[in-house]
Amino acid sequence: MTMTEEAVDHRAEGRAAKRLGVHECELFLLHEARLLDEGKFDDWLALFTPDARYWVPSEPDQASPLDTVSLIYDDRQLLETRVRRLASPRIYSQEPRSRTSRIVTNVSIEEDADAAFTLVRSKFMLIEFRRNEQRLFGGTSFHRLTVAGGDIKIAWKRVDLVNCDGPMDGIVVPF
Amino acid sequence: MRHAMVEDIVSLVKPASVHRSLYDDPAIFALELECVFGSAWIYVGHESQVRSPGDYFCTQIGRKPIVVVRGPDGALHVLHNQCAHRGAMVVALDKGRTDEFQCCYHGWTYHLDGRLKAVPLQHGYPSGFDPKSPSMAMLHVARVSSYRGFIFVNQSTDGPSLEDWLGYMTTSLDDMVDRAPDGEIEVAGGVFKHTYNGNWKLYLENLLDAAHPWFTHRSSIDAAQQQSDDAFTDGAGEIAIRQMRQNGAPYSFWESQVGIWTYPNGHSYLGDYHDDKKLVAALNDPIFRDYMETMEKKKGKDETKRIMEVRRWNSNVYPNLSFMSQFQQLRVIHPLAVDRTLVCTYSFKLRGAPERMFHNTIRFANVVNGTGSLVLTDDLEIYNRIGLGISSEGAEWLQIGRGFQSDVPDEHGGRRGKNSTSEVYIRNMFDAWVGYMGTAGAPRQRARVESVPA
């Protein structure tokens, strides 16, 4: 996979130069998946660093979020707005709410040029049920994790859907 | 029951209401593909997608697969994507470059202009078999025409030329191209493909609807209005949040500042919504300033001023195209079934503009056309809900009468709403619809509609 300049440019001062082990990364990813399944989006948002990016490309092997459209590409401002909207009683695309079930697996630690981060690769499957329809998503996630104030934080997350360039109805609940 | 009353399809459109069967009757849908999509000019793509000889891309007219290809002599061909032998779809990839097309079934091979080039085992065919016969080919769509790089096809040999049919809407297409300092634009930055369980007409009907954002998009308006500007942004959030806040303009804004214009053949645009100050754009943005300087250098101050003062939001070219010149967005509507629609959204790069201008185009595409957009997802919900609602036994006649009887004539041969919340553009599309359905296919359509079981 290709890292964008965006992804490597934002290392805050004072982040621990500590590589995380695969087991603690896996526990963290399972925790994240559970927060999303339980609709605890504020808690999910709190997992991200203040300068984080959250990215779901529209093409396989997409090199950059800047010159090609993305299913989702959020900086912190947009991610906060996204999560706030999810709590709105007038979010009609979540009336009724989706129910989701995620499986996260095949966790591995990838090479990362920057010692302040641990790059984690994992596979996921997500079943989303809403109204009369069940949708199945699957793909590969990349989390760039760091440790801040003793907690693991997501500095950058990329979700590559296997059907990223296929036709689909809207995506409201994040991956 | 509801089909039994369908005696004359044209009577299903009244001046200020339409019958709901126009959105859920499969027989009417089949007729639309034949009469509307069969007689109107249909947008299929842009010349920048087939720049060099051998370049091709695949798309569809309604549900029919076609291939658009640049021949070795530079000529543009639009072919039905079907082998003349056993009917298999010949070209299977979305796009590419080739010097011939070959069917994977029995190896029939075609020139890029559709003529048959080679047939294996030719000796085995009957004596009358003539591989040079015009019907032994990947057949051409009846007419192909480009306006400033925008490629349209027409399945009917009769009818107006593309330019006559576009009429005053050529000025909206001009606006797409004129904003490029080098006078050329190109498709770039990928494509969004959206589907919904609703009728194709709903999409164009929503794109100029100035009365819905304040309500439908309430969740993203509220969330954006409450968003702190201090949180980190790399530009993506900034442009998205600006747009979402703008959607929260009160009704009084829409009724006094924004206008809606309609023209013959169902075309229309919403204008004066944004100027470049509110949008891209802020004139103090250094990238936009560079762009303006480049424009003035290449086109002169007066011409640049004229171009920048064209302030159109969405322009709809009926029945399958909508585009937005200030952010170089273009959507193509593909009707798949009476209650199933595919919409593909493209972005364009302005030749000669600063590279980073295109980043704004992409950011804007993500917020207004993105699959995970905080805005578009509520529009898709509306299309799905209309699909569901219309399948009920509720009111038979749907209202399209807002602003009715207060429309005013337009100096370029159209008519405009008294203000932007007028549904004049929907009435205008149905006027065109009646024209296509009521004349071209009248004798056949009556027989077919009556054959639908009650």
Contacts between the chains, C-beta under 8 A, distances in Angstrom:
chain1	res1	chain2	res2	distance
A	6	B	234	6.6
A	50	B	231	7.4
A	50	B	232	5.6
A	51	B	232	4.6
A	53	B	234	7.4
A	56	B	372	6.2
A	58	B	190	5.1
A	58	B	191	7.6
A	58	B	192	6.7
A	58	B	371	7.4
A	59	B	190	5.6
A	62	B	190	7.7
A	65	B	236	7.6
A	65	B	362	7.8
A	66	B	359	4.9
A	66	B	362	6.4
A	67	B	188	7.5
A	67	B	189	6.0
A	67	B	358	6.2
A	67	B	359	6.8
A	67	B	362	6.3
A	68	B	189	5.1
A	68	B	190	4.4
A	68	B	362	6.8
A	69	B	189	5.6
A	69	B	190	4.6
A	69	B	191	7.4
A	69	B	192	6.0
A	69	B	345	7.9
A	69	B	347	6.5
A	69	B	362	5.7
A	69	B	365	4.8
A	69	B	366	5.9
A	69	B	369	7.6
A	69	B	370	6.7
A	70	B	366	5.8
A	70	B	370	7.1
A	70	B	372	7.9
A	71	B	192	8.0
A	71	B	370	6.5
A	71	B	371	4.3
A	71	B	372	4.8
A	72	B	366	7.6
A	72	B	370	7.0
A	72	B	371	7.7
A	72	B	372	3.6
A	73	B	236	5.6
A	73	B	363	8.0
A	73	B	366	5.7
A	74	B	236	6.6
A	74	B	237	6.9
A	75	B	232	6.0
A	75	B	233	4.8
A	75	B	234	4.8
A	75	B	235	7.6
A	75	B	236	4.8
A	75	B	237	4.6
A	76	B	231	4.7
A	76	B	232	4.0
A	76	B	233	6.8
A	76	B	237	7.0
A	77	B	227	6.1
A	77	B	228	7.8
A	77	B	229	7.5
A	77	B	231	4.5
A	77	B	232	6.8
A	77	B	233	4.3
A	77	B	236	7.9
A	77	B	237	2.9
A	77	B	238	6.7
A	77	B	241	6.2
A	78	B	233	7.5
A	78	B	236	5.7
A	78	B	237	3.6
A	78	B	240	5.3
A	78	B	241	7.0
A	78	B	374	8.0
A	79	B	237	7.7
A	80	B	227	6.1
A	80	B	228	7.5
A	80	B	231	5.6
A	81	B	220	7.4
A	81	B	223	4.7
A	81	B	224	5.5
A	81	B	227	4.8
A	81	B	237	6.9
A	81	B	240	7.4
A	81	B	241	6.1
A	81	B	244	7.3
A	81	B	374	6.6
A	82	B	223	7.6
A	82	B	374	6.0
A	84	B	222	7.8
A	84	B	223	4.1
A	84	B	226	6.2
A	84	B	227	7.1
A	85	B	219	4.8
A	85	B	220	5.4
A	85	B	222	7.6
A	85	B	223	3.8
A	85	B	374	5.4
A	88	B	218	7.4
A	88	B	219	3.8
A	88	B	222	6.0
A	88	B	223	6.4
A	90	B	218	4.3
A	90	B	219	4.8
A	90	B	222	7.3
A	91	B	219	3.9
A	91	B	378	7.5
A	92	B	216	6.7
A	92	B	219	7.2
A	92	B	378	5.3
A	92	B	381	5.0
A	92	B	382	7.5
A	92	B	385	8.0
A	93	B	377	4.4
A	93	B	378	5.1
A	93	B	380	6.9
A	93	B	381	4.1
A	95	B	381	7.9
A	165	B	190	8.0
A	165	B	191	7.8
A	165	B	193	7.4
A	166	B	193	6.7
A	167	B	193	3.9
A	167	B	194	6.7
A	167	B	195	4.7
A	167	B	342	5.5
A	168	B	193	7.2
A	168	B	194	7.1
A	168	B	195	6.5
A	168	B	371	6.1
A	169	B	194	7.0
A	169	B	195	5.8
A	169	B	196	6.1
A	169	B	380	5.9
A	169	B	384	7.5
A	170	B	194	7.2
A	170	B	371	6.1
A	170	B	372	7.2
A	170	B	373	7.4
A	170	B	376	6.4
A	170	B	377	3.5
A	170	B	380	4.5
A	170	B	381	7.4
A	171	B	371	5.3
A	171	B	372	4.2
A	171	B	377	7.1
A	172	B	372	7.6
A	172	B	377	5.1
A	174	B	372	7.9
